[in-house]
């Protein structure tokens, strides 16, 4: 997977490898000048499944493909009990 610019990925729709709409890419998390993870703003139906969170961080190793859409491994989906769930700030849009 090669990405020319991170800004070209922001706003892309995110789907699981089983074809379910998960949300939209909101931001990339960088560590030592490499992509470490992606902040995903989840869609309404998924938010209810993961404890009502509006966003999650998906580690980059769970990304299967990036093109016109963003595909993640379904195993990357957090459960409501995991501490990885990050609620997004209200003023971020």
C-alpha positions in Angstrom: 0.0 0.0 0.0 1.5 3.3 -1.0 -0.1 6.6 -0.1 1.1 9.7 -1.9 -0.3 12.0 0.8 -2.2 11.5 4.0 -4.6 14.2 3.0 -5.7 12.1 0.0 -7.0 9.5 2.4 -8.8 11.8 4.8 -12.6 11.6 4.2 -12.6 8.2 2.5 -15.3 5.8 3.5 -14.1 2.8 5.6 -15.5 -0.7 5.0 -14.7 -4.0 6.8 -13.4 -6.9 4.8 -16.8 -8.4 5.0 -18.3 -5.3 3.1 -19.9 -3.5 6.0 -19.7 0.3 6.1 -17.7 1.2 9.2 -17.2 5.0 8.9 -14.9 7.6 7.5 -11.2 8.3 7.9 -10.8 11.4 10.0 -7.0 11.6 10.8 -3.8 9.7 10.7 -1.7 9.0 13.8 2.0 9.3 13.2 4.9 7.8 15.2 8.5 8.4 14.2 7.4 9.7 10.8 5.4 6.6 10.0 1.7 5.9 10.1 0.8 4.2 13.3 -3.0 4.2 13.2 -6.0 5.8 11.8 -8.8 7.7 13.6 -12.1 6.6 12.1 -15.4 8.5 12.7 -17.8 5.6 12.9 -21.2 5.5 11.2 -24.4 5.4 13.3 -25.1 1.7 13.1 -21.5 0.8 14.1 -21.5 3.3 17.0 -24.3 1.3 18.8 -22.3 -1.9 18.4 -19.1 -0.5 20.1 -20.7 1.2 23.1 -21.9 4.4 21.5 -18.4 5.8 20.7 -18.3 8.2 17.8 -14.7 7.3 16.8 -12.0 4.7 17.2 -8.3 4.3 16.5 -7.5 1.4 14.1 -3.9 0.3 14.1 -2.3 0.6 10.6 -1.5 -3.2 10.5 -5.2 -3.9 10.3 -5.7 -1.9 7.1 -6.0 -4.3 4.1 -6.3 -1.9 1.2 -6.5 1.8 0.5 -7.8 3.1 -2.8 -11.1 4.8 -3.6 -12.2 3.2 -0.3 -10.5 2.1 2.9 -10.8 -1.6 3.8 -10.0 -2.8 7.3 -9.8 -6.3 8.8 -13.0 -7.0 10.8 -10.8 -8.4 13.6 -9.6 -4.8 14.2 -13.0 -3.7 15.5 -12.9 -2.9 19.2 -15.3 -4.3 21.6 -17.0 -1.9 24.1 -14.8 -3.1 26.9 -11.5 -2.2 25.2 -9.7 0.9 26.2 -8.8 1.6 22.6 -12.2 3.3 22.0 -11.7 7.0 21.8 -14.6 9.4 21.9 -14.1 12.3 19.5 -14.3 15.9 20.6 -17.6 17.5 19.9 -16.0 20.5 18.1 -14.1 18.3 15.6 -15.9 18.1 12.3 
